[in-house]
Amino acid sequence: MSVLTGLYQLWIKRRYLSQLYVTIDADRAKRSWVRGNRHPRAVILFNGTDFTPGPLPAGLQATLNHLALPLHRSGDRLKLLCVADMHLGRVPARLHEDLVDRVAELGPSAAWRRAVELALDERVDGVLLAGDLVDGGNDFFEAFAHLRDGVRRLTEHGVQVVAVAGNHDPEVLARLVQVVPEVRLLGAGGAWECFDLRSASGARVRVVGWSFPRRWVEERPLAGGELVAALVEAAGSGPQPLTTLGLLHADRDVSGSRYAPVSSAELAAAPVDAWLLGHVHAPDAHLLEAQTDPSGLRGPGYRGGYLGSLCSNDPGEPGARGAWLLEVSSDGSLD
Protein backbone atom coordinates (compact mmCIF):
# COMPACT_ATOMS: atom_id res chain seq x y z
CA MET A 1 0.00 0.00 0.00
CA SER A 2 2.74 2.45 0.94
CA VAL A 3 4.63 1.87 -2.34
CA LEU A 4 1.53 2.47 -4.42
CA THR A 5 0.66 5.52 -2.36
CA GLY A 6 4.08 6.93 -3.06
CA LEU A 7 3.78 6.32 -6.79
CA TYR A 8 0.26 7.57 -7.27
CA GLN A 9 -1.95 10.38 -6.12
CA LEU A 10 -5.51 9.29 -6.62
CA TRP A 11 -8.92 10.76 -6.44
CA ILE A 12 -11.83 8.36 -6.49
CA LYS A 13 -15.35 9.66 -6.79
CA ARG A 14 -17.15 8.48 -3.68
CA ARG A 15 -20.35 7.26 -5.27
CA TYR A 16 -18.80 5.15 -7.99
CA LEU A 17 -15.48 5.05 -9.80
CA SER A 18 -16.46 7.32 -12.67
CA GLN A 19 -13.34 9.46 -12.62
CA LEU A 20 -9.72 8.66 -11.90
CA TYR A 21 -6.68 10.85 -12.05
CA VAL A 22 -3.32 9.09 -11.87
CA THR A 23 0.07 10.78 -11.63
CA ILE A 24 3.23 8.71 -11.66
CA ASP A 25 6.01 10.29 -9.59
CA ALA A 26 7.54 13.49 -10.95
CA ASP A 27 10.65 11.73 -12.31
CA ARG A 28 8.50 9.77 -14.74
CA ALA A 29 6.23 12.74 -15.52
CA LYS A 30 3.49 10.54 -16.98
CA ARG A 31 -0.19 10.96 -16.28
CA SER A 32 -3.60 9.86 -17.39
CA TRP A 33 -6.96 11.56 -17.04
CA VAL A 34 -10.12 9.71 -17.86
CA ARG A 35 -13.67 10.92 -17.42
CA GLY A 36 -16.12 8.03 -17.41
CA ASN A 37 -19.87 7.83 -17.08
CA ARG A 38 -21.96 5.30 -15.20
CA HIS A 39 -19.90 2.45 -16.62
CA PRO A 40 -16.45 3.26 -15.27
CA ARG A 41 -13.26 2.82 -17.18
CA ALA A 42 -9.70 3.85 -16.38
CA VAL A 43 -6.32 4.01 -18.03
CA ILE A 44 -3.74 2.88 -15.49
CA LEU A 45 -0.03 3.27 -16.09
CA PHE A 46 1.80 1.22 -13.48
CA ASN A 47 5.58 1.11 -13.82
CA GLY A 48 5.10 2.05 -17.46
CA THR A 49 2.64 -0.77 -18.24
CA ASP A 50 -0.82 -0.01 -19.60
CA PHE A 51 -3.33 -2.25 -17.82
CA THR A 52 -6.36 -1.03 -19.78
CA PRO A 53 -8.72 -2.75 -20.40
CA GLY A 54 -7.24 -5.75 -18.59
CA PRO A 55 -7.37 -6.48 -14.85
CA LEU A 56 -5.52 -4.25 -12.43
CA PRO A 57 -2.75 -5.46 -10.12
CA ALA A 58 -4.26 -6.64 -6.85
CA GLY A 59 -2.37 -4.07 -4.81
CA LEU A 60 -3.45 -1.20 -7.03
CA GLN A 61 -7.06 -2.38 -6.98
CA ALA A 62 -6.92 -2.43 -3.20
CA THR A 63 -5.60 1.12 -3.25
CA LEU A 64 -8.44 2.21 -5.50
CA ASN A 65 -10.92 0.61 -3.15
CA HIS A 66 -9.62 2.23 0.00
CA LEU A 67 -7.81 5.48 -0.77
CA ALA A 68 -9.64 8.81 -0.90
CA LEU A 69 -6.90 11.37 -1.45
CA PRO A 70 -7.52 14.90 -2.79
CA LEU A 71 -7.44 15.47 -6.52
CA HIS A 72 -4.12 16.90 -7.70
CA ARG A 73 -2.78 18.07 -11.02
CA SER A 74 0.73 17.45 -12.20
CA GLY A 75 3.15 20.04 -13.47
CA ASP A 76 4.56 23.25 -12.11
CA ARG A 77 1.61 25.51 -12.91
CA LEU A 78 -1.30 26.14 -10.60
CA LYS A 79 -4.53 27.08 -12.38
CA LEU A 80 -7.35 29.15 -10.86
CA LEU A 81 -10.76 30.30 -12.07
CA CYS A 82 -11.75 33.70 -10.64
CA VAL A 83 -15.37 34.92 -10.45
CA ALA A 84 -17.14 37.89 -8.89
CA ASP A 85 -20.56 39.54 -8.75
CA MET A 86 -22.73 36.71 -10.04
CA HIS A 87 -25.88 38.05 -8.34
CA LEU A 88 -27.69 34.73 -8.51
CA GLY A 89 -31.41 35.32 -8.24
CA ARG A 90 -31.42 38.41 -10.41
CA VAL A 91 -33.37 38.18 -13.67
CA PRO A 92 -32.01 39.96 -16.79
CA ALA A 93 -33.98 43.15 -17.34
CA ARG A 94 -35.23 44.95 -20.45
CA LEU A 95 -34.55 42.11 -22.85
CA HIS A 96 -35.42 42.50 -26.51
CA GLU A 97 -38.68 40.75 -27.33
CA ASP A 98 -36.79 38.18 -29.38
CA LEU A 99 -34.84 37.13 -26.28
CA VAL A 100 -37.61 36.97 -23.69
CA ASP A 101 -38.11 33.23 -24.22
CA ARG A 102 -34.39 32.65 -23.66
CA VAL A 103 -34.14 34.44 -20.31
CA ALA A 104 -33.07 31.22 -18.55
CA GLU A 105 -30.05 30.95 -20.85
CA LEU A 106 -28.95 34.54 -20.34
CA GLY A 107 -29.14 34.98 -16.58
CA PRO A 108 -26.55 34.46 -13.86
CA SER A 109 -27.64 30.93 -12.98
CA ALA A 110 -26.84 29.68 -16.48
CA ALA A 111 -23.58 31.64 -16.47
CA TRP A 112 -22.61 30.05 -13.15
CA ARG A 113 -23.31 26.55 -14.48
CA ARG A 114 -21.10 27.28 -17.48
CA ALA A 115 -18.35 28.61 -15.20
CA VAL A 116 -18.44 25.41 -13.13
CA GLU A 117 -18.16 23.28 -16.27
CA LEU A 118 -15.29 25.46 -17.49
CA ALA A 119 -13.47 24.94 -14.20
CA LEU A 120 -13.84 21.17 -14.54
CA ASP A 121 -12.90 21.11 -18.22
CA GLU A 122 -9.79 23.19 -17.50
CA ARG A 123 -8.95 21.01 -14.49
CA VAL A 124 -8.34 24.02 -12.31
CA ASP A 125 -6.80 23.65 -8.89
CA GLY A 126 -9.07 26.23 -7.31
CA VAL A 127 -11.98 28.61 -7.81
CA LEU A 128 -11.83 32.06 -6.19
CA LEU A 129 -15.10 33.91 -5.55
CA ALA A 130 -14.95 37.66 -4.83
CA GLY A 131 -18.37 38.28 -3.31
CA ASP A 132 -21.93 39.23 -4.25
CA LEU A 133 -22.55 35.70 -5.38
CA VAL A 134 -26.28 36.05 -4.75
CA ASP A 135 -28.38 39.15 -5.18
CA GLY A 136 -29.88 39.43 -1.71
CA GLY A 137 -29.46 38.27 1.86
CA ASN A 138 -32.80 36.45 1.83
CA ASP A 139 -32.03 34.33 -1.25
CA PHE A 140 -32.15 30.98 0.55
CA PHE A 141 -34.29 29.28 -2.05
CA GLU A 142 -33.58 29.11 -5.78
CA ALA A 143 -30.53 31.39 -5.82
CA PHE A 144 -28.91 29.65 -2.87
CA ALA A 145 -29.62 26.25 -4.40
CA HIS A 146 -27.80 27.22 -7.61
CA LEU A 147 -24.80 28.45 -5.63
CA ARG A 148 -24.76 25.39 -3.38
CA ASP A 149 -25.06 22.92 -6.26
CA GLY A 150 -22.22 24.59 -8.17
CA VAL A 151 -19.72 24.66 -5.33
CA ARG A 152 -20.70 21.16 -4.29
CA ARG A 153 -20.00 19.89 -7.80
CA LEU A 154 -16.60 21.60 -7.73
CA THR A 155 -15.59 20.26 -4.33
CA GLU A 156 -16.77 16.74 -5.20
CA HIS A 157 -14.31 16.87 -8.10
CA GLY A 158 -11.49 17.93 -5.80
CA VAL A 159 -11.49 21.63 -6.75
CA GLN A 160 -10.68 23.93 -3.85
CA VAL A 161 -13.20 26.79 -3.49
CA VAL A 162 -12.21 29.98 -1.67
CA ALA A 163 -14.62 32.90 -1.23
CA VAL A 164 -15.09 36.26 0.43
CA ALA A 165 -18.47 37.83 1.17
CA GLY A 166 -19.62 41.04 -0.47
CA ASN A 167 -22.26 43.51 0.63
CA HIS A 168 -25.07 41.37 -0.83
CA ASP A 169 -24.22 37.99 0.67
CA PRO A 170 -22.59 37.87 4.15
CA GLU A 171 -25.50 35.86 5.56
CA VAL A 172 -25.77 33.60 2.52
CA LEU A 173 -22.08 32.64 2.49
CA ALA A 174 -22.14 31.95 6.22
CA ARG A 175 -24.97 29.52 5.49
CA LEU A 176 -23.11 28.05 2.49
CA VAL A 177 -20.09 26.92 4.51
CA GLN A 178 -22.41 25.11 6.91
CA VAL A 179 -23.99 23.18 4.02
CA VAL A 180 -20.77 22.65 2.02
CA PRO A 181 -18.00 22.75 4.65
CA GLU A 182 -15.29 22.17 2.02
CA VAL A 183 -15.75 25.79 0.91
CA ARG A 184 -13.26 28.13 2.57
CA LEU A 185 -14.81 31.50 3.50
CA LEU A 186 -12.01 33.96 4.26
CA GLY A 187 -12.26 36.82 6.71
CA ALA A 188 -15.73 36.17 8.04
CA GLY A 189 -16.72 38.96 10.42
CA GLY A 190 -14.45 41.52 8.77
CA ALA A 191 -10.97 40.20 9.68
CA TRP A 192 -8.14 39.44 7.24
CA GLU A 193 -7.37 35.75 6.86
CA CYS A 194 -4.97 33.62 4.76
CA PHE A 195 -5.40 30.28 3.04
CA ASP A 196 -2.93 28.33 0.89
CA LEU A 197 -4.07 26.60 -2.31
CA ARG A 198 -1.78 23.68 -3.17
CA SER A 199 -0.90 21.86 -6.38
CA ALA A 200 0.22 18.24 -6.85
CA SER A 201 3.89 19.14 -6.76
CA GLY A 202 3.48 20.97 -3.45
CA ALA A 203 3.49 24.45 -4.97
CA ARG A 204 1.18 26.81 -3.22
CA VAL A 205 -0.56 30.13 -3.78
CA ARG A 206 -1.50 32.15 -0.72
CA VAL A 207 -4.87 33.90 -0.79
CA VAL A 208 -5.50 36.64 1.75
CA GLY A 209 -9.10 37.79 2.01
CA TRP A 210 -11.57 39.92 3.93
CA SER A 211 -15.37 39.55 4.06
CA PHE A 212 -18.20 41.99 4.66
CA PRO A 213 -19.59 41.37 8.16
CA ARG A 214 -22.81 43.21 7.24
CA ARG A 215 -24.38 44.97 4.28
CA TRP A 216 -22.78 48.37 4.82
CA VAL A 217 -19.20 48.93 5.97
CA GLU A 218 -17.82 52.46 6.11
CA GLU A 219 -14.53 51.41 7.70
CA ARG A 220 -11.55 51.01 5.39
CA PRO A 221 -10.36 47.35 5.27
CA LEU A 222 -6.79 48.42 4.39
CA ALA A 223 -6.47 51.34 6.79
CA GLY A 224 -4.92 49.42 9.67
CA GLY A 225 -2.25 46.75 9.91
CA GLU A 226 -4.56 43.73 10.02
CA LEU A 227 -3.68 42.50 6.53
CA VAL A 228 0.06 42.63 7.22
CA ALA A 229 -0.47 40.90 10.57
CA ALA A 230 -2.36 38.06 8.87
CA LEU A 231 0.41 37.63 6.30
CA VAL A 232 3.12 37.66 8.96
CA GLU A 233 1.28 34.98 10.93
CA ALA A 234 0.88 32.84 7.80
CA ALA A 235 4.55 33.28 6.90
CA GLY A 236 5.60 31.54 10.08
CA SER A 237 3.36 28.52 9.56
CA GLY A 238 5.13 26.68 6.74
CA PRO A 239 6.73 26.89 3.29
CA GLN A 240 6.40 30.15 1.45
CA PRO A 241 3.98 30.44 -1.51
CA LEU A 242 4.81 31.08 -5.14
CA THR A 243 2.71 34.20 -5.00
CA THR A 244 0.17 35.98 -2.77
CA LEU A 245 -3.23 37.05 -4.09
CA GLY A 246 -5.58 39.49 -2.39
CA LEU A 247 -9.29 38.60 -2.59
CA LEU A 248 -11.54 41.51 -1.67
CA HIS A 249 -14.97 43.00 -2.33
CA ALA A 250 -14.57 46.76 -2.01
CA ASP A 251 -15.29 50.20 -3.46
CA ARG A 252 -12.14 51.67 -4.97
CA ASP A 253 -11.39 55.39 -4.91
CA VAL A 254 -14.94 56.44 -3.95
CA SER A 255 -14.94 59.00 -1.16
CA GLY A 256 -17.52 58.39 1.56
CA SER A 257 -18.54 54.96 0.28
CA ARG A 258 -20.46 52.58 2.54
CA TYR A 259 -19.08 49.57 0.69
CA ALA A 260 -15.66 48.93 2.26
CA PRO A 261 -13.79 51.87 0.67
CA VAL A 262 -10.18 51.40 -0.43
CA SER A 263 -7.82 53.59 -2.39
CA SER A 264 -5.52 52.69 -5.24
CA ALA A 265 -2.61 53.81 -3.06
CA GLU A 266 -3.63 51.38 -0.32
CA LEU A 267 -3.90 48.54 -2.80
CA ALA A 268 -0.47 49.37 -4.22
CA ALA A 269 1.12 49.56 -0.78
CA ALA A 270 -0.21 46.19 0.38
CA PRO A 271 2.31 43.29 0.29
CA VAL A 272 0.39 41.17 -2.22
CA ASP A 273 1.33 40.29 -5.79
CA ALA A 274 -2.08 40.90 -7.36
CA TRP A 275 -5.57 41.95 -6.30
CA LEU A 276 -8.75 40.16 -7.36
CA LEU A 277 -11.57 42.58 -6.62
CA GLY A 278 -15.34 42.39 -6.60
CA HIS A 279 -18.08 45.05 -6.46
CA VAL A 280 -17.80 47.03 -9.72
CA HIS A 281 -19.47 45.13 -12.56
CA ALA A 282 -17.27 46.48 -15.35
CA PRO A 283 -14.01 44.51 -15.40
CA ASP A 284 -10.69 46.30 -15.39
CA ALA A 285 -8.89 46.00 -18.71
CA HIS A 286 -5.54 44.17 -18.74
CA LEU A 287 -6.14 42.70 -15.30
CA LEU A 288 -2.60 41.43 -14.77
CA GLU A 289 -0.90 44.63 -15.82
CA ALA A 290 -0.23 47.37 -13.29
CA GLN A 291 -3.33 49.48 -12.66
CA THR A 292 -2.29 53.12 -12.67
CA ASP A 293 -4.05 56.43 -12.27
CA PRO A 294 -3.51 58.58 -15.38
CA SER A 295 -3.14 61.68 -13.21
CA GLY A 296 -0.32 60.07 -11.26
CA LEU A 297 -1.79 61.41 -8.02
CA ARG A 298 -2.43 58.09 -6.33
CA GLY A 299 1.09 56.76 -6.21
CA PRO A 300 2.49 53.55 -7.72
CA GLY A 301 0.29 51.09 -9.53
CA TYR A 302 -0.65 47.59 -8.49
CA ARG A 303 -1.42 44.38 -10.36
CA GLY A 304 -4.97 43.09 -10.58
CA GLY A 305 -8.27 44.90 -10.35
CA TYR A 306 -11.98 44.34 -10.72
CA LEU A 307 -12.98 40.95 -12.13
CA GLY A 308 -16.33 42.36 -13.23
CA SER A 309 -19.67 40.57 -13.13
CA LEU A 310 -20.03 37.05 -14.46
CA CYS A 311 -22.69 38.19 -16.90
CA SER A 312 -24.56 41.36 -17.82
CA ASN A 313 -28.07 41.61 -16.36
CA ASP A 314 -29.06 44.93 -17.88
CA PRO A 315 -28.56 46.86 -21.14
CA GLY A 316 -26.76 49.43 -19.00
CA GLU A 317 -23.94 46.93 -18.51
CA PRO A 318 -22.43 46.60 -21.99
CA GLY A 319 -19.17 44.92 -22.86
CA ALA A 320 -17.54 41.58 -22.24
CA ARG A 321 -18.25 39.72 -19.01
CA GLY A 322 -17.19 36.37 -17.63
CA ALA A 323 -14.76 34.46 -15.45
CA TRP A 324 -10.98 34.92 -15.43
CA LEU A 325 -8.64 31.96 -15.86
CA LEU A 326 -5.41 32.63 -13.98
CA GLU A 327 -2.27 30.48 -14.11
CA VAL A 328 0.58 30.76 -11.63
CA SER A 329 3.95 29.45 -12.87
CA SER A 330 6.67 27.86 -10.77
CA ASP A 331 8.53 31.20 -10.72
CA GLY A 332 5.44 32.98 -9.34
CA SER A 333 4.56 34.76 -12.57
CA LEU A 334 0.88 35.22 -13.44
CA ASP A 335 -0.76 34.59 -16.82
N, C-alpha and C positions, 0 to 999 in steps of 0.2 A: 504493500500500500504506500509506504513512504517513498519508494523509488518512483512509482507512477505519479505520486503527488508532486514530486520534484520535477518530473518531466513535463507534466501537463497542468494547465490551469483551466478548469472546466466550469461551465455553467450549465446546469440541467434544469429545464423548466419543470416546476414542481408538479404540475398536473399530469403531464406525460412528456416523454422525451421527443419533443417536436423541434427543438433547436439545440445545437451543440456547437460550442466554439472550442477548438483545440489549438493550443500553441505549444510547439516543441521548444525546448530551452533556447535561449537567445543565440547560442553558438550555431545552432542548426538553422534558425531563422526560417522555419517552415510553418505554415499554418493552413487551416481549413475552416471555412465557414459554410454551414449548410442550414438552410431554412426549410424545414419540412412542414407537413400539414398534419392531419390526424393519423396518417400512416407514417411513422417516423422512419427516417433514414439518416445515415451519418457517414461521412468520409473520415476514416481514422488513419492517421499516419503514426505508426509506432515503430521507432527505430528505423524509419525510412521505408517501412513496408506498408502498402495499401491493403487494408483488410476489408474493403468494401467490394462487393456486397457480402462477403463471407463472414463467418463467425468471428467474434472478437476474442482476444486472449482472455482467459478466465480472470486474471488479475485486473485487467482493464475494465471488464464488465462489472466486476465487484466495485471498482472505483466509481463507475457511472451510477451504480445503484445506490451508493451511500454518500458520495460527496455532494456538497451544495455550496461551492465556492462562488464568490462574486464574478460576474462577467468582466473580462479584461480584454483589451486590444493590444496587439503587439506593435512594435515600432517605437520610435522616439518622439512621435508627435501626439499631443493630446488635443482632442477635438471637442468643441463645445457648441451647442446651439443656444443662442441668446434671444429672449423674447420679453417684450414689455407691453403694457397697456392693451391687453386683449379685450377687456370690458365685456366678458361673457354675460349674456342676458340682455344686451342692447340689440335692438333690431335696426338694420339699416334704414335710414330715413330718406324721404323724397326720391325714391327710385323712379326711373322712367317707366312708363306703363308697360313697356316690353319686358321689363325685368321683374315686375311684381311677382310673377309666378315662380321666380328663381331666388326668392329672398333667402331660403334656407341654404343655398349654395354660396351666398355672398356675405353672410354674417360672420361674426367672430367664432361661433361654435364650429362652423365648417373650416375656418382658417386654422383653428386650434387642432382639429383632427388632422389636417394636412401637415401641420408643424410636427406633430407627434410621429406621423409616418415618415417624414423627412429625417427626423432624428434617428429613427430605427434603420432607415435605408442607408444613412451615412455612418451608422455605427458609432455614434458620438459617445464620448465618455461621460458627458454631463450636459444637463440643460439648466441654464440660469434664467430665472424669472424676476424681472425688475418691477413688480408691483402693478396694482390696478388690474388684476387678473379677472375680476368680476366687476360688474358695474355698480353694485350697491351692497351695503352691509347686510341686507336682509335676503340676499339671493341664496337661500339654502335649498332651493328646489331644483329647477332645471339647470340654471347656470352653475350651481355648485356641483351638480351631477356630472356635467360636461368636464369641469375642471378635475374633479376626483377621478373620473374614468381615464382621462388622459395621463395624469401623473401616475396612476396605478399601472397603466399599461407600460409606461416607461420604466418604472422601478421593477416590475416583473421581468423585464428584459435586461436588468442589471444596469440601467442608466441612472446615474446619480442626479438627483433633482435638488437644486438649491434656490431658495426664493427669499425675497424681502417683501414686506407689505407696503402698499401705497396708501394714499388717503381714502381710497374706495373700499379697501378689503382687509383691514387689520383683524376684524372679527372672523371673517371667512377663512383667512389663512390659519388663524389659531385653531379653527375647527378642522381644517384640512389635515394638519399634522396629527390630530387625534385619530382621524380615520385612516390616513396613510402615513404611519410613523416613519417610513423610510425617507420622506421628504424632510429636508433640512431647512428650517425657517431661521434666518439669521437676524439677530438684533431685535428679537421680540421685546416690546416694552420700551423701545427707543434707546438701546445701548448697542455700541459697536461690538461685533463678534466675528471671529475668523473660522473658516473651515477649509480643509485641504482636499481637493479633488485629486485622485491618484490614477495613474495609468498602469498598464501591465508591467512595464519595466521598472516601476517604482517612482517614476517622475511625478511631480505634483505641482498643481497650481493652487495658490492660496487665494481664497475669496474672502474679502472683508466686507461686511454688510451691516446696514442699519434699517430698522423697520419703523413705520409709523405706529405709535402706540394708540392713536385716536385719529379722528378724521382731520382735525386741524392742528397743526404744529407751527407755532410762530418762532420757536427757538431754532437756532442755526445748528444743524448736526455737526458741522466742521469747526465750530467756533472754539471749542475747548480742546483738551488733549486726549479725549477718550479714544479716538481712532488710533493714535500713536501708541497709547497704552495697550490696546488690544493687540496690535502688531508686535509690540515688544514681548508681551506674554506668549504669543504664539511662536515667536522666534526661539524661545527657550525650551520648546516642547518637542523638538525633533529636527530632522533634516530640513534644510531650507528649500523653498519652492523654486521652480524655474522662473516664475513671475507671480506678481500679486495684482489681482483685479479688484477694483472697488465696485460694489453693487449697491445702487442707491436710487430711491425715488425722491426727487427733489425739484424745487423750482429755482432755476439758475438765473442769476443776475436780475431778479425782480424785487425791487425795494418794497418792503412791507408785506411780503407774501405770507399767507397762512399755510403754505404747503412746503414746509421744511426748506426755507431759503438757503441757498449756497451761492457763493460767488465764483467766477472763473479763477480768481486769484487763489481762493481756498482750495479749489480742485487741483490747481497746478502745484500748490505747496505741499499737498498730501503725499506721503511716501508710498504711492501705488504706481504701477506701471501703466495702467489704463483704467478709465472709468466707463462703466456700463450703466447708463442712466435711464430712468423711467419718468414719466409725467407729461412731457410735451409730445404730442402725437406726430409731429413732423420730424423725421429722423435727421440727424446731423449728417451732412455729406462727408465723405472720406473719413469714416469713423476712426480708423486707426492712424490717421495723420494728426499732428498736433493741432488742437483747436486754439485759434488765436483771435484776439479782438482786433479788428482792423485799425482802431484808433490807437492801439498800443497802450491804453491807459490801465489795463487790468493785469499787467505783468506778464510773465512767461506763459506759454501755452501748455496744454496737457494733452495726452492721448486719450481717445475715447469720446464719448458724448451720448446724446440721446439716441436710443435704439429706434424710437418711433413706435407707433401702434402696429399691431399685427395685421390689421386690415383697416380700410377706410369705412366709416359708418355713415358718412354724410357727404354730399357734394362739396361742402366747404372744406373737406380734407383731401385735396387732390394730390397726385404724385404717387410714387412707388411706396409700398408698404410691405412688411414681411418680417421674417426672422433673420438673424445674422448668424452665419456659420463662421466660427472663430477657431483657428488652429494655433496651437502653441508648440514651437519647435524645441528641440533639446537645448538650444542656446538661449531660450527664453523669448525669442522673437515671435511676433504676432502677425498672422496672415488672415 
